[in-house]
Structures are given as structure tokens and as C-alpha cells.
Amino acid sequence: MEAAKIKALHSVNYGEINHFFACHEPPFTLADIREFNAIYRRAYPALAPIERKRSEEWVDYLIDHVERPEWVGKIYGVV
């Protein structure tokens, strides 16, 4: 009998970003932002277009839920 091949719903890289938010709750601290930045910086270049869009939505969520508004500029990719 041949085993069925199951395709992942998302890449490992997107899984890391998703996992971050599964393990952290708002308000996001400066330590959370630094941890997220390390994951996002490494994962983002390898994401598929739909994963990039979803990841950018996670960044928006992070922005909206930081502990201190002045930390928003410390999020990777935010200017």
C-alpha cells in the first residue's frame, strides 16, 4: 500500500511566525518585539506570497498591541 502524501498548509518559516503569536499575548513587551524580530527577519525572505501577506497582518497586530507606543519603531520592517 502506498502512503498518501500530505502537503503542509504552510511553510516551516510561516509556522515559526504563527507559533510566536500562539505563545505570546498582548501587550507585547520589548523582549517580545526582539524575539519576533529575530524570527521575522530570518523567515520573511523564504515565505510564499500568501504567507507574506499573512505575516504582514501579524505585524499589524503586533503594532496595535505593543505595551508602549514608542516601541513600534523597533519592530523589524516598521519605519
Secondary structure, DSSP 8 states (H G I E B T S, - for coil): --------SS-HHHHHHHHHHHH--SSB-HHHHHHHHHHHHHHGGG--HHHHHHHHHHHHHHHHTBSSGGGGGGSTT--
